[in-house]
């Protein structure tokens, strides 16, 4: 595979790891193990029974924890320590043909994972502020579907997947920035009204 598709594959997987690191590792490893898709040599470590078993078990735990309001935000905070390094690893392992470390790919992957993780965590904090649990379940289930579909697209068409995920990342950043500005303005208006009373 030429360099550009490998870099795109790593970047796409890193973006997905920022949302669901364990599911991403499990999905890529399972697809490679079953021969559904060829993966770069650096990612073949994900086919190890130990890696698959650990990633699968943690994916099930995350699936459950992510559906519970409040617990999901605590899980996100804890998993900042896993998602960013996972994104860096996936990007480097995809880009380096013989599994050697690529600092450039790792930096890009870690940054992409951090960005998607920050947007996911910020959105979930906002959702948790609402009193009903349905939006939390809907957001979590949507993330599950996006990651599973994203893995398939990344392995089949890495350039398209990277482009689509980066566009979604930019769009989500813009939406969250607008919502944050609106929330700050509402808070300033409330503070102004409270000070006049």
FIMI-254015 format. One line per 5 residues: number of its first residue (from 1); their letters; for each residue x, y, z of C-alpha. Coordinates in steps of 0.2 Angstrom, whole numbers, always signed. Layout:
BEGIN
NUM = a = X,Y,Z | ... .
END
This chain:
BEGIN
1 = xxxxx = +0,+0,+0 | +7,+17,-4 | +11,+30,+10 | -4,+41,+8 | -17,+27,+10 .
6 = xxxxx = -7,+20,+25 | -6,+37,+33 | -25,+39,+30 | -28,+22,+38 | -18,+27,+53 .
11 = xxxxx = -27,+44,+55 | -44,+36,+53 | -41,+23,+66 | -34,+36,+77 | -50,+46,+76 .
16 = xxxxx = -60,+31,+80 | -49,+26,+95 | -53,+44,+102 | -71,+38,+103 | -69,+19,+107 .
21 = xxxxx = -51,+13,+108 | -55,-5,+114 | -68,-7,+101 | -57,-1,+87 | -42,-12,+92 .
26 = xxxxx = -54,-27,+94 | -63,-23,+77 | -46,-21,+67 | -39,-37,+75 | -54,-47,+72 .
31 = xxxxx = -55,-42,+54 | -37,-46,+51 | -38,-62,+60 | -53,-69,+51 | -45,-63,+34 .
36 = xxxxx = -59,-51,+30 | -46,-37,+27 | -27,-36,+25 | -19,-24,+38 | -1,-17,+38 .
41 = xxxxx = +12,-28,+47 | +12,-16,+61 | -6,-19,+65 | -4,-38,+65 | -1,-37,+84 .
46 = xxxxx = -19,-34,+86 | -23,-52,+80 | -15,-59,+96 | -27,-69,+106 | -21,-59,+122 .
51 = xxxxx = -24,-42,+113 | -41,-48,+106 | -47,-55,+122 | -42,-40,+132 | -48,-27,+120 .
56 = xxxxx = -65,-37,+118 | -68,-38,+137 | -64,-19,+139 | -75,-15,+124 | -90,-24,+133 .
61 = xxxxx = -86,-15,+149 | -85,+2,+140 | -101,-2,+130 | -110,-4,+147 | -102,+10,+156 .
66 = xxxxx = -105,+22,+142 | -124,+20,+143 | -125,+26,+161 | -126,+45,+164 | -112,+51,+175 .
71 = xxxxx = -103,+35,+174 | -99,+38,+155 | -91,+55,+159 | -80,+47,+173 | -76,+33,+160 .
76 = xxxxx = -71,+46,+147 | -60,+55,+160 | -51,+39,+165 | -49,+33,+147 | -40,+49,+141 .
81 = xxxxx = -25,+39,+147 | -29,+25,+135 | -37,+33,+119 | -23,+46,+115 | -9,+33,+116 .
86 = xxxxx = -20,+20,+107 | -22,+33,+93 | -4,+36,+92 | +0,+18,+91 | -13,+14,+78 .
91 = xxxxx = -7,+28,+67 | +11,+23,+69 | +8,+5,+67 | -2,+8,+51 | +10,+19,+43 .
96 = xxxxx = +27,+10,+47 | +28,-5,+35 | +39,-16,+46 | +31,-11,+63 | +44,+2,+67 .
101 = xxxxx = +39,+18,+77 | +35,+33,+66 | +35,+49,+77 | +26,+59,+64 | +12,+47,+62 .
106 = xxxxx = +11,+45,+81 | +10,+63,+84 | -4,+65,+70 | -13,+50,+77 | -12,+55,+95 .
111 = xxxxx = -18,+73,+91 | -33,+66,+81 | -37,+54,+95 | -36,+68,+107 | -47,+79,+96 .
116 = xxxxx = -61,+66,+94 | -60,+61,+113 | -62,+80,+118 | -77,+82,+107 | -85,+66,+112 .
121 = xxxxx = -82,+70,+131 | -88,+87,+129 | -104,+82,+120 | -107,+69,+133 | -105,+81,+147 .
126 = xxxxx = -118,+92,+139 | -130,+78,+136 | -128,+73,+154 | -134,+90,+160 | -151,+85,+152 .
131 = xxxxx = -163,+76,+165 | -168,+62,+153 | -158,+47,+150 | -164,+43,+132 | -152,+56,+124 .
136 = xxxxx = -137,+47,+133 | -142,+30,+126 | -144,+37,+109 | -127,+46,+109 | -118,+31,+115 .
141 = xxxxx = -127,+19,+103 | -123,+31,+88 | -105,+31,+94 | -104,+12,+93 | -112,+12,+76 .
146 = xxxxx = -100,+25,+69 | -85,+16,+76 | -90,-1,+69 | -94,+7,+52 | -79,+18,+52 .
151 = xxxxx = -67,+3,+55 | -75,-6,+40 | -73,+10,+29 | -55,+13,+35 | -49,-4,+31 .
156 = xxxxx = -58,-4,+14 | -56,+14,+8 | -44,+23,+20 | -43,+39,+11 | -62,+41,+10 .
161 = xxxxx = -63,+36,+29 | -49,+49,+34 | -58,+63,+24 | -75,+59,+31 | -69,+58,+49 .
166 = xxxxx = -59,+74,+48 | -74,+83,+40 | -85,+76,+54 | -72,+81,+67 | -71,+99,+60 .
171 = xxxxx = -90,+100,+59 | -92,+94,+77 | -79,+106,+83 | -88,+120,+75 | -105,+115,+82 .
176 = xxxxx = -98,+113,+100 | -89,+130,+98 | -105,+138,+93 | -115,+130,+108 | -101,+134,+120 .
181 = xxxxx = -103,+153,+114 | -121,+152,+116 | -120,+145,+133 | -108,+158,+139 | -119,+172,+132 .
186 = xxxxx = -134,+165,+141 | -124,+164,+157 | -118,+182,+156 | -136,+187,+153 | -142,+178,+168 .
191 = xxxxx = -128,+185,+179 | -132,+203,+173 | -151,+200,+177 | -146,+193,+194 | -135,+208,+198 .
196 = xx = -149,+220,+194 | -161,+212,+206 .
END
